[in-house]
Amino acid sequence: MTRDEILSELTRLQPWFHRIDLGGGLYTKTESVMGEPVDHPFGPWQTIQRLLPKDLSGKTLLDIGCNAGFYAFEAKRRGAKRVLGVDGQRQHVRQGLFVRKVLGLDVEFRRLNVYELNPRTVGQFDITLALGLLYHLKHPILALENLYQVTKELLVIETAIMPPRQTPKSFVYSFGSAKTVLHPLAYVENPPDAKEQVFNWFLPGVDALTALLRNTGFAEVELVEIKDDRAAVVCRKAKGETSTHDTLKHFVAQLKLEEELHACRASSELTFRVRVENIGLARWTAAGEAHGGKGAVSLGSHLLQADEEEVDWDYGRARLPRDLEPGETANIEFKVRAPETPGTYIVEFDMVAEHVTWFEDYGSQTLRHELVVE
């Protein structure tokens, strides 16, 4: 591109929040947008660059809320094998694609919000960056769980926090006979004229922030820096085997009836054909452990009356035809006998890890089907 073409695009794509050096004395940004320094994000980069390996050769990196891509391009300059920047704002993705064209650096950009992140939409990355993001999120716990899923090794977070000098102290609180620690987390009341893309929702205290990250599943959570009302945190995943609790969090199923069966005779034999899909991160084993089949995954069901009163919690079981890896599906024939008493019932299907848990207990959706017994 010629200098005039670059200048024309820089004007068309304004405003710029990231100041990126395009060479030849040209920069994406020449003035502040919201009161931030003109050279932003040069300041945060002084901390972030110390938290990343100087040589990223062979590594993959994901930049969430990438804006125009300053950090993504810096990672590519350090030799990262693959860099993906995602942002929910179309304008920022356009800016990133333009900078990529000017610099000739192979950085991918996609318009995607943090709530859509999972290994099926973007894959998994050795390193994930979530910089200047957390306080803009209306659903921070969901977002952190998604960040955990797409991160293989290292998550770096830089975020606004409750100013430490104004943060109430954490304290122990009793819920009946149980005692737990409560950490301050502030809700930000946005003015009516605030723009959605710059909404602030929650500001955690430092202890709340680190507790959130530990409870998400990260084995190591290191508070690297606190500067006024900002904090930088490095989170590492455990190496080797995952814990049972971590595995259970990733038991997630999608269930669909292949054939509808709405009415039947009392006490008749019923056959439901159910398509099951493993949409979580944990492998489903058909056999379970050697002794007693503990952990074997089956399709189970509950029988309820129309008013939700339980008739039979263990209404039936059907085994998997084979082990199912994440992303795989299977068709299962599920045979049970209809109730003896006529009426309207609900058959609720759910996957179950035998002698461990029902998937619903960890947030997986069940499949509910109304059945009229004549």
C-alpha positions in Angstrom: 0.0 0.0 0.0 1.1 3.5 -0.7 1.6 6.0 2.1 -1.5 7.9 1.0 -3.6 4.7 0.9 -2.5 3.9 4.4 -3.3 7.4 5.7 -6.7 7.2 4.0 -7.5 3.8 5.8 -6.3 5.1 9.1 -8.8 7.9 8.8 -11.6 5.7 7.7 -11.1 3.2 10.5 -11.0 5.8 13.3 -11.2 5.9 16.3 -8.1 3.9 17.2 -7.5 2.7 20.8 -4.2 0.9 20.2 -1.2 2.8 18.9 0.7 0.4 16.6 3.8 1.4 14.7 3.2 0.8 11.0 6.7 1.9 10.0 7.8 4.9 8.0 6.8 7.2 10.8 3.1 6.2 10.7 1.1 5.1 13.7 -2.5 3.9 14.0 -3.2 6.4 16.7 -2.3 10.1 17.1 -4.7 11.2 19.9 -6.4 9.9 23.0 -9.9 8.4 22.6 -11.2 8.1 26.2 -8.5 9.9 28.2 -5.9 7.1 28.0 -2.3 7.9 27.1 -1.8 8.5 23.3 0.8 5.7 23.3 -1.6 3.1 24.9 -1.1 0.2 25.4 2.6 0.9 25.7 2.3 1.2 29.5 0.6 -2.2 30.1 2.9 -3.8 27.6 5.9 -3.0 29.9 4.4 -5.5 32.4 2.9 -8.0 30.0 6.0 -8.5 27.9 7.9 -9.7 31.1 5.2 -12.4 31.7 5.7 -13.9 28.2 8.6 -16.0 26.9 10.9 -13.8 24.8 10.9 -16.6 22.2 7.4 -17.9 21.4 8.6 -20.3 18.7 6.3 -23.3 18.4 3.7 -21.7 20.7 0.1 -20.8 19.9 -1.4 -17.7 21.4 -5.0 -16.4 21.7 -5.7 -12.8 22.4 -9.3 -12.2 23.7 -10.7 -8.8 23.3 -7.8 -8.0 21.0 -8.9 -4.6 19.9 -6.7 -3.6 16.9 -4.2 -6.3 17.8 -1.2 -4.6 19.5 -0.5 -7.6 21.7 -1.3 -10.2 19.0 1.3 -8.6 16.6 3.9 -8.4 19.4 3.4 -12.1 20.0 3.9 -12.8 16.3 7.1 -10.8 16.4 8.3 -13.1 19.1 8.0 -16.0 16.8 4.6 -17.6 17.9 3.6 -20.3 15.5 -0.1 -19.3 15.5 -1.7 -16.1 16.8 -5.5 -15.6 16.9 -7.1 -12.3 17.9 -10.8 -12.3 18.7 -13.0 -9.3 19.5 -16.7 -8.8 19.7 -16.5 -5.4 17.9 -16.5 -5.5 14.1 -14.6 -2.3 14.0 -11.7 -3.7 15.9 -11.5 -6.8 13.7 -11.4 -4.5 10.6 -8.6 -2.5 12.2 -6.6 -5.7 12.9 -7.0 -7.0 9.4 -5.8 -3.6 8.0 -2.7 -3.6 10.3 -2.0 -7.2 9.3 -2.0 -6.1 5.6 0.4 -3.2 6.3 2.8 -5.1 8.5 2.7 -8.4 6.6 2.5 -10.4 9.8 0.4 -13.6 9.8 -2.0 -13.0 12.6 -5.6 -14.3 12.4 -8.6 -12.2 13.4 -12.2 -13.3 14.1 -15.3 -11.5 15.4 -16.3 -13.5 18.4 -17.3 -12.7 21.9 -15.8 -14.4 25.0 -19.1 -16.3 25.7 -18.7 -18.1 22.4 -15.3 -19.4 23.2 -14.7 -23.1 23.5 -12.4 -25.7 22.0 -14.9 -26.4 19.2 -15.1 -22.7 18.0 -11.4 -21.7 18.3 -9.4 -24.8 19.5 -7.0 -24.7 22.4 -3.9 -22.4 22.8 -0.7 -22.7 24.8 -1.1 -19.1 26.0 -4.2 -17.0 26.3 -4.3 -13.2 26.9 -7.3 -11.5 28.5 -6.1 -7.9 28.9 -8.4 -5.0 29.8 -11.3 -7.4 29.5 -12.7 -8.8 32.7 -14.4 -5.7 34.0 -16.3 -5.3 30.7 -18.0 -8.7 31.2 -21.6 -9.0 32.3 -21.1 -12.7 33.0 -17.5 -13.0 34.4 -17.6 -16.5 35.8 -18.9 -17.9 32.5 -16.2 -16.0 30.7 -13.4 -17.3 33.0 -14.7 -20.9 32.6 -14.5 -20.4 28.8 -11.0 -19.0 29.1 -10.0 -22.0 31.1 -11.3 -24.4 28.5 -9.3 -22.8 25.6 -6.0 -22.5 27.5 -3.5 -25.3 27.6 -0.8 -23.8 29.8 -0.9 -20.1 30.7 -3.5 -17.4 31.1 -2.4 -13.8 31.5 -5.0 -11.3 32.9 -4.7 -7.6 33.2 -7.8 -5.9 34.6 -9.3 -3.0 36.6 -9.9 -3.9 40.2 -11.5 -2.3 43.3 -8.9 0.2 44.5 -7.1 -1.7 47.3 -7.3 1.3 49.7 -11.1 1.3 49.4 -11.7 -2.5 49.3 -13.3 -3.9 52.4 -11.5 -6.8 54.0 -12.4 -10.4 53.3 -14.1 -12.1 56.3 -15.3 -15.5 57.4 -19.1 -15.9 57.4 -21.2 -18.8 58.7 -23.9 -20.4 56.6 -25.6 -22.6 59.2 -22.8 -25.0 60.4 -20.5 -24.2 57.4 -18.0 -21.4 57.4 -16.7 -19.8 54.3 -14.7 -16.7 53.3 -16.5 -13.8 51.6 -14.4 -11.6 49.2 -15.6 -8.1 48.1 -16.7 -7.7 44.5 -18.2 -4.4 43.4 -21.0 -4.0 41.0 -20.7 -0.9 38.7 -23.8 1.1 38.1 -23.6 2.3 34.6 -25.1 5.7 33.6 -28.0 5.6 31.2 -26.0 7.1 28.3 -23.1 4.6 28.6 -22.2 2.8 25.4 -22.4 -1.0 25.6 -18.9 -1.7 24.3 -17.4 0.3 27.2 -19.8 -0.9 29.9 -18.1 -1.7 33.2 -19.9 -4.4 35.2 -17.9 -5.8 38.1 -14.7 -4.7 39.8 -13.2 -7.5 42.0 -11.1 -6.9 45.0 -7.6 -8.5 44.7 -8.6 -11.5 46.9 -11.9 -12.0 45.0 -10.0 -12.0 41.7 -7.5 -14.6 42.7 -10.3 -16.7 44.4 -12.3 -16.6 41.2 -9.4 -17.9 39.1 -8.5 -20.7 41.6 -12.1 -21.8 41.7 -12.2 -21.8 37.9 -9.6 -24.6 38.0 -6.2 -23.0 37.6 -3.6 -24.7 39.7 -1.4 -21.7 40.2 -2.6 -18.1 40.4 0.2 -15.5 40.8 -0.6 -11.9 41.5 2.2 -10.2 39.6 1.5 -6.5 39.9 -0.9 -4.0 41.5 -0.8 -0.5 40.2 -3.4 1.8 41.6 -6.7 0.3 40.4 -5.2 -2.2 38.0 -3.8 -5.7 38.5 -1.9 -8.3 36.5 -2.3 -12.0 37.2 -0.6 -15.1 35.7 -2.6 -18.4 35.9 -1.2 -21.8 35.2 -2.9 -25.1 34.6 -1.8 -28.2 36.4 0.4 -30.5 34.4 -0.4 -34.2 33.9 -3.6 -35.7 35.2 -6.6 -33.5 35.9 -8.6 -33.8 39.1 -11.9 -35.7 39.4 -13.6 -32.4 40.0 -12.1 -30.8 36.9 -13.2 -33.8 34.8 -16.7 -33.6 36.1 -17.0 -29.9 35.1 -16.4 -31.1 31.5 -19.2 -33.7 31.4 -21.5 -31.9 29.0 -24.0 -33.5 26.7 -26.4 -32.5 24.0 -29.4 -34.9 23.6 -32.0 -35.1 20.9 -34.9 -37.4 20.2 -34.6 -38.9 16.7 -38.3 -40.0 16.7 -41.1 -38.4 18.6 -43.3 -40.7 20.8 -46.1 -38.6 22.4 -48.7 -41.2 23.4 -48.8 -44.9 24.4 -50.9 -47.5 26.2 -50.4 -48.1 30.0 -47.8 -50.7 30.8 -46.7 -51.0 27.1 -43.0 -51.3 26.1 -41.6 -48.1 24.8 -38.5 -47.5 22.7 -37.0 -44.0 22.5 -34.2 -43.3 20.0 -31.9 -40.7 21.3 -28.9 -39.0 19.7 -26.3 -38.1 22.2 -23.3 -35.8 21.6 -20.3 -35.2 23.8 -20.0 -31.4 23.7 -17.7 -31.2 26.7 -13.9 -31.8 27.1 -14.0 -35.1 29.0 -13.9 -38.5 27.4 -16.9 -40.7 28.1 -16.0 -44.3 28.8 -18.6 -47.0 28.1 -17.0 -49.5 30.5 -15.8 -47.4 33.4 -13.3 -48.7 35.9 -12.4 -52.4 36.1 -14.3 -53.0 39.3 -18.0 -52.3 39.3 -18.1 -50.1 36.3 -17.7 -46.9 38.3 -17.5 -43.9 35.9 -19.1 -45.7 33.0 -21.3 -43.2 31.1 -24.9 -44.2 30.3 -28.0 -42.6 29.1 -30.5 -42.5 32.1 -33.9 -41.0 32.7 -36.3 -39.8 35.4 -40.1 -40.2 35.2 -42.1 -37.2 36.5 -45.7 -36.3 36.6 -46.8 -33.2 34.8 -46.6 -31.2 38.0 -43.0 -32.3 38.4 -43.6 -34.7 41.2 -41.2 -37.6 41.0 -42.6 -41.0 40.0 -39.4 -42.9 39.3 -36.0 -41.3 39.6 -34.2 -44.2 38.0 -36.6 -44.8 35.2 -34.2 -46.6 33.0 -30.6 -46.9 31.6 -29.0 -47.5 28.2 -25.3 -48.1 27.8 -23.1 -46.3 25.3 -22.3 -48.4 22.3 -18.6 -47.3 22.6 -16.4 -44.7 24.2 -17.2 -41.2 23.0 -14.4 -38.6 22.6 -15.3 -34.9 22.8 -17.2 -33.9 19.6 -18.4 -37.5 18.9 -22.0 -38.7 18.7 -23.9 -42.0 19.1 -27.5 -43.2 18.6 -29.0 -45.1 21.5 -32.1 -47.2 21.7 -33.7 -46.6 25.1 -36.3 -49.2 26.2 -38.6 -48.8 29.2 -42.1 -49.8 30.2 -44.9 -47.2 30.3 -46.5 -46.4 33.7 -49.5 -48.5 34.7 -51.6 -45.4 35.6 -52.9 -43.3 32.7 -52.0 -39.6 32.8 -49.6 -37.1 31.5 -45.9 -37.6 32.3 -42.5 -36.1 31.6 -39.6 -38.4 30.7 -36.4 -36.5 31.5 -33.2 -37.8 29.9 -29.8 -37.1 31.2 -26.3 -38.7 30.9 -24.9 -40.3 34.0 -21.4 -41.4 35.1 -22.3 -44.5 37.1 -21.7 -44.2 40.9 -20.3 -40.7 40.3 -22.8 -38.1 39.1 -25.6 -37.1 36.8 -24.4 -34.6 34.2 -27.1 -32.1 35.2 -25.4 -31.7 38.5 -22.5 -30.0 36.7 -24.6 -27.7 34.5 -25.4 -30.0 31.5 -28.8 -29.6 29.9 -31.3 -32.4 30.2 -33.9 -33.5 27.5 -37.5 -33.3 28.7 -40.3 -35.1 26.7 -44.0 -35.1 27.5 -45.7 -38.5 27.3 -49.4 -39.2 27.5 -50.3 -42.6 28.9 -53.8 -43.8 27.8 
